[in-house]
């Protein structure tokens, strides 16, 4: 990803990508998968990274897409 790993950029990305993580039966977005995909897109998914920090803003950002 060429844009900086900021909450605003990740939220914009998540808004465009959330449908890809939607359960076809319930319509709910899998926020864990969405957060993981965002971290992957920015290369921030390594050990000790944002996904390992339960208080990191990426989790709250993904939760905004919960149905």
PLY file of the C-alpha trace (Angstrom):
ply
format ascii 1.0
element vertex 67
property float x
property float y
property float z
element edge 66
property int vertex1
property int vertex2
end_header
0.00 0.00 0.00
1.41 3.37 -0.93
-0.66 5.47 1.47
0.44 5.84 5.09
-0.97 3.45 7.69
-3.28 5.90 9.42
-6.73 5.42 10.88
-8.31 7.70 8.28
-6.71 5.83 5.36
-7.59 2.44 6.81
-11.21 3.49 7.39
-11.50 4.61 3.76
-10.02 1.30 2.61
-12.33 -0.69 4.92
-15.37 1.18 3.61
-14.50 0.02 0.07
-13.59 -3.54 1.11
-16.14 -4.42 3.82
-18.50 -6.13 1.36
-15.81 -8.76 0.68
-15.98 -9.82 4.34
-19.75 -9.98 4.57
-21.49 -13.21 5.54
-23.83 -14.01 2.65
-26.43 -15.52 4.99
-26.55 -12.97 7.78
-25.20 -9.89 6.02
-22.85 -9.26 8.94
-19.30 -8.14 8.30
-16.60 -10.36 9.80
-14.67 -7.59 11.52
-11.73 -9.83 12.40
-11.26 -10.72 8.74
-11.65 -7.05 7.77
-8.99 -5.95 10.29
-6.66 -8.74 9.16
-7.12 -7.82 5.50
-6.38 -4.17 6.24
-3.25 -5.08 8.18
-2.18 -7.32 5.28
-2.78 -4.53 2.76
-0.37 -2.26 4.65
2.10 -4.97 5.63
1.32 -4.40 9.31
0.44 -8.00 10.13
3.72 -9.24 11.57
4.37 -10.58 15.05
3.88 -7.91 17.68
2.01 -5.73 15.20
-1.36 -4.05 15.39
-3.32 -7.32 15.27
-1.58 -8.50 18.45
-2.57 -5.31 20.30
-6.19 -5.56 21.40
-6.30 -1.82 22.07
-4.99 -0.80 18.63
-7.32 1.51 16.69
-7.58 -0.99 13.81
-10.04 -3.07 15.88
-12.27 -0.10 16.60
-12.12 0.90 12.95
-13.27 -2.56 11.86
-16.00 -2.61 14.50
-17.59 0.42 12.81
-18.61 -1.94 10.00
-20.38 -4.45 12.25
-24.00 -4.82 11.25
0 1
1 2
2 3
3 4
4 5
5 6
6 7
7 8
8 9
9 10
10 11
11 12
12 13
13 14
14 15
15 16
16 17
17 18
18 19
19 20
20 21
21 22
22 23
23 24
24 25
25 26
26 27
27 28
28 29
29 30
30 31
31 32
32 33
33 34
34 35
35 36
36 37
37 38
38 39
39 40
40 41
41 42
42 43
43 44
44 45
45 46
46 47
47 48
48 49
49 50
50 51
51 52
52 53
53 54
54 55
55 56
56 57
57 58
58 59
59 60
60 61
61 62
62 63
63 64
64 65
65 66
